[in-house]
Amino acid sequence: MHNLPYPVTDIHVHIQPWQQLHPSAQAVMSFGRPDYESLSAMMNDPAAVLARMDEDGIDRIGMINYVAPKLMGFTDDVNTWCAHISKSDPRRLLAFGGLDPRDPAVISNPAAAVDRLVGLGIRALKIHPPHQELRANAYRKGAAEEHLPALEGIYGRLQEVKMPLMIHTGTSVFPGARSRYGDPMDCDDIGIDFPGLKIILAHCGRPMWAQGAIFIIRRFPDAYIDLSSIPPKRLLHYIPMLEKLANKCLWGTDWPGPGAPTMDHNVMEFLKLDLSEKACKLILHDNAASLFPDP
């Protein structure tokens, strides 16, 4: 386990209700994981989650959840589920929730839908374009095949209540995922239209759109990337300017994804990179502490 003088936040961990997953999604999630059944049980046991965090030397995690009933099986119930898990320790367990811009209730009052998440204790909203089969900028007429005006109301209300928005950027291997919707350049519109909205581009557009994600975070003051699902040894390949961009990067592992045997393993690999102590502290702690202050 690492021995850092400051606590580490892993902003991208998949603590989700795996019991909702479609069989095809379960097959992808369980591939190469002999511990899948024990992990699945852990998902519903916050004490076990906290114990695993302690074992790996992780102070706080972002519990990534979103709504994608057609492709993944995750329904709006992920919000109450995640909020319930986080109540065991709201400081350490940061609840990420989701909304479906095609849901009639969300369409009729997007602001109220966001406010409901705030009331539950959700700390950030996750949009997953490849899994929700939408473009992140589909609120703009002509920007996408399907116009989803509810997204404008969602983003606007998030900006008002100062709730960060995480957007999946990059590819996905899940059956049916529309990876072309993972292009981070769609987020350019969001940065222009919602200048006060804090945006996190998950995975930095991995693997072929990293430069697009970097452009976005350099252009907009409130845009960040998380480093999850990129092997730590390859981070400087995808992000050669990582030292200079350290104030715009959040640490994440995508655990228990296949690239992260443990949360701690990836932290240890990250610390081997040629980065200053200041940059490491920004990425592993400071930026997340600023975006997600203790409740």
Secondary structure, 3 states (H helix, E strand, C coil): CCCCCCCCEEEEECCCCHHHCCHHHHHHHHCCCCCHHHHHHHCCCHHHHHHHHHHHCCCEEEECCCCECCCCCECCHHHHHHHHHHCCCCCCEEEEECCCCCCHHHHHCHHHHHHHHHHHCCCEEEECHHHHCCCCCCCCCCCCCCCCCHHHHHHHHHHHHCCCEEEECCCCCCCCCCHHHHCHHHHHHHHHHCCCCCEEEEHHHCCCCHHHHHHHHHHCCCEEEECCCCCHHHHHHHCCCCCCCHHHEECCCCCCCCCCCCHHHHHHHHCCCCCCHHHHHHHHHHHHHHHCCCC
